[in-house]
Amino acid sequence: MRMSQMYFKTLREVPAEAEIPSHIWLLRAGMIRKLVSGVYGFMPLGRRSLLKIEEIVREEMNAKGAQEILMSAICPAELWQETGRWQAYGPEMWRLKDRNQREFCLGPTHEEIFTDIIRNEVDSYRQLPLNLYQIQTKYRDEKRPRFGLMRSREFIMKDAYSFDRDREGLDKSYQEMYDAYEKVFTRCGLSFRAVEADTGAIGGSDSHEFTALSEYGESEIVYCESCDMAATRERAGFSDAAPSEEAMLPMKEVHTPGTKTIAAVAEYLGLKEEQTCKALLFQVDGQEYKYAAAFLRGDRELNMTKLINALKIPEHAIEFADENAMHEETGCVGGFTGPMGLRNCKLIVDSELVGARNLCAGACKADHHVLNVNYGRDYKADVVADLKLIGDGDPCPCCGAPVKMTRGIEVGQVFKLGTKYSEAMHAYYKDENQQEKVIVMGCYGIGVSRTLAAIVEQHHDEDGIIWPMSVAPYHAIITIVNPKDEAQLALGEALYQELQAAKVEVLLDDRQERPGVKFKDADLIGIPVRVNVGKKAGEGLVEFKLRAEKGTVEMTAPEAAAEIRRLVEESR
C-alpha cells in the first residue's frame, strides 16, 4: 500500500479521554475512532490488525473441529425468558422492541440462541459432539465505559458452544478449547496466564479466565509460587483461621461513643481488629427478603462476588443499604450493627466466625458494642459461607504459603455450563437405547477487540505501538527519505515490488513529508520492520531497523528483503 494513497490520520496530542496506553496509542495511531462513549470504529490500520486476530482465532478453532456460523445480534426475548436470564442479566442488557411491540435484546452473549438451534436440529447421539462458534459484534450497556476497547459497550467477540453426550465429553471439549486458547494468545504475542474464575452471569461450574498481564488490567489475579494455585481475586478461596480453643465468656455490653469504624472501636477498647466482628448492610431486590447483613472478622475485606453467590442472586440485585431506612425494618444502627437483635433481615456469616471466640460486635444500639459474642450460642446465620477477599501475603488456600497478586486484562474465558441451558430449554438427544438424555454444554469466549487492546498494552514504548509480526497491520514499511531523489524513488519502488511479489505485506511511504515526520509515523503505528531508503540508494544500500530496537543496520536492498521474508516466515 502506498501511503500517499492511504486513508491515514495520526494525532500528535493525547486525546483528553484516553487514560491508558492502549487507548492513547490506538487513537493517536489512527487505528480506532470514537463515535460515542464506549463505542468505537476501526480505521484501516486497526481493522487489518483486528482481522489478523480473528484469523488466528479462526484457525485454532477450526483445528479443533469447531465449525463457524454467524447468528443475528438481535435476540428474541422469549429465548432468554426460558432460561430466566431476561431479568437476571440486569441493566447491562440492551433491550428494544419492534413496531409490533415484540421484545428483543442486542446479544451480550448467545447461549440461548445456540441452544435453540441444537434442540431443534439434533436428536441423536450420533450427531454429538458438536462445537459451533461465531465471531460477531456483541453489546453490553456498561454503566461506566472506560479505557477505550477495554470496557466498551459494543465489542467483537468469538463465542463458541460445545454440545456433548455426557460430562466426560464436556471435559474433553473444555480441554480442547483451553489448549486452543493457549495457542491463540501465544500467536498474538501476549504474555498471559490462565486462572480459575467465577462463572458470573453465564453460570455453570468450572471456569478459567485467560488474562493478559498488565498493570492497567481490571482483573486482579492471586497466585502462589509454592503450588499451582492461580485464580482471579474474586474466585480465590480463603482459608479460615484455626478455630479458637478459648472458653466462651459471658456477653457484656460496653459504651463506645463515636466508634463507628472497626479501627476506632478496636483502639477504644484496646483490642486487635481480628478480635472484632464487622457488619455490612445491603438492600436486595427481587427476593422474599428486602435486606441482608453480612458479618465477617473485623480485619477481613468482603468479597462481593462470594456474597452474591452465597445469596444466589444476580449482581445487579444488590446494593449497599440506606442505614436509616433499614433501621426502621431491621433494628440495625449505622456503625453499631451486630448479629444479635436484627429482624426482617437475612444474615450471612463468614465461615471463619463459626470457630472464632469472644469477639466484639455492634449492639444494634447507638454508641454501644457487645464483648464476648460467639456464633452458635449468641446468634446463628441463615447462610454460612466463605465471604473473605484474599489479599497479597494472605495464606494460599491450597498450601498455606503467602500468595502474591498481579493485575491483568481478561481476554478470554471458558466455562463448563453442564446442563444449565439445555435443561431449561429442553435440549435432549436419544442415546443408543432410544432413551432421552440432556445435552451437556460448554461455552468459550474470546474478546477479539479487547485482545487488540491487550496486545498494545504489552507492546508499546514512548514513541508508539510495537506490533508483534503476527498481528501487525503490515509487516514492513519502506520509507523513502526524499521522494524527489530519483535513485531513492527507484530503489524504494523496486524493493516494494519485490516484497509484494513475495507475499509480504508492505507499506511504501512515498509521501512528500519531512523525514522526521515519516520516522515518527512509522514508530507510532508500530510496523515491525522499517527500511529507510536514503542518501546511499545510488549504491544500493538501505538502513534496516526493527521497531522493537533502537539502532539501524546498513545492508544492501536484497539483504533487507531476504531478512524481512525470513522474519515474516518465522511469525507464521
HELIX and SHEET records of a PDB file:
HELIX    1   1 PRO A   21  ARG A   28  1                                   8    
HELIX    2   2 PRO A   44  ALA A   63  1                                  20    
HELIX    3   3 ALA A   77  THR A   83  1                                   7    
HELIX    4   4 ARG A   85  ALA A   88  1                                   4    
HELIX    5   5 GLU A  111  GLU A  121  1                                  11    
HELIX    6   6 TYR A  125  GLN A  127  5                                   3    
HELIX    7   7 ARG A  167  ARG A  187  1                                  21    
HELIX    8   8 ILE A  262  LEU A  269  1                                   8    
HELIX    9   9 GLU A  273  GLN A  275  5                                   3    
HELIX   10  10 MET A  304  LEU A  311  1                                   8    
HELIX   11  11 GLU A  315  ALA A  317  5                                   3    
HELIX   12  12 GLU A  323  THR A  330  1                                   8    
HELIX   13  13 SER A  351  GLY A  355  5                                   5    
HELIX   14  14 LYS A  420  ALA A  424  1                                   5    
HELIX   15  15 VAL A  448  GLN A  458  1                                  11    
HELIX   16  16 MET A  469  VAL A  471  5                                   3    
HELIX   17  17 GLU A  486  ALA A  501  1                                  16    
HELIX   18  18 PRO A  515  ILE A  525  1                                  11    
HELIX   19  19 LYS A  535  GLU A  539  5                                   5    
HELIX   20  20 ALA A  557  SER A  571  1                                  15    
SHEET    1   A 2 ILE A  32  VAL A  36  0                                        
SHEET    2   A 2 VAL A  39  PHE A  42 -1                                        
SHEET    1   B 7 GLN A  67  GLU A  68  0                                        
SHEET    2   B 7 LEU A 130  TYR A 139  1                                        
SHEET    3   B 7 GLU A 154  ASP A 164 -1                                        
SHEET    4   B 7 VAL A 440  GLY A 447 -1                                        
SHEET    5   B 7 LYS A 404  GLY A 418 -1                                        
SHEET    6   B 7 SER A 207  LEU A 213 -1                                        
SHEET    7   B 7 PHE A 192  GLU A 196 -1                                        
SHEET    1   C 7 GLN A  67  GLU A  68  0                                        
SHEET    2   C 7 LEU A 130  TYR A 139  1                                        
SHEET    3   C 7 GLU A 154  ASP A 164 -1                                        
SHEET    4   C 7 VAL A 440  GLY A 447 -1                                        
SHEET    5   C 7 LYS A 404  GLY A 418 -1                                        
SHEET    6   C 7 SER A 219  TYR A 223 -1                                        
SHEET    7   C 7 ALA A 230  THR A 232 -1                                        
SHEET    1   D 3 ILE A  74  PRO A  76  0                                        
SHEET    2   D 3 GLU A 103  LEU A 106 -1                                        
SHEET    3   D 3 TRP A  94  LYS A  97 -1                                        
SHEET    1   E 3 LYS A 252  HIS A 255  0                                        
SHEET    2   E 3 HIS A 368  VAL A 373 -1                                        
SHEET    3   E 3 LEU A 359  GLY A 362 -1                                        
SHEET    1   F 5 ILE A 318  PHE A 320  0                                        
SHEET    2   F 5 CYS A 277  VAL A 284 -1                                        
SHEET    3   F 5 TYR A 291  ARG A 297 -1                                        
SHEET    4   F 5 LYS A 346  ASP A 350  1                                        
SHEET    5   F 5 VAL A 383  ALA A 385  1                                        
SHEET    1   G 2 TYR A 428  LYS A 430  0                                        
SHEET    2   G 2 GLU A 436  VAL A 438 -1                                        
SHEET    1   H 2 HIS A 460  ASP A 461  0                                        
SHEET    2   H 2 GLY A 464  ILE A 465 -1                                        
SHEET    1   I 5 VAL A 506  ASP A 509  0                                        
SHEET    2   I 5 ALA A 476  ILE A 480  1                                        
SHEET    3   I 5 VAL A 529  VAL A 533  1                                        
SHEET    4   I 5 LEU A 541  LEU A 546 -1                                        
SHEET    5   I 5 VAL A 553  THR A 556 -1                                        
END                                                                             
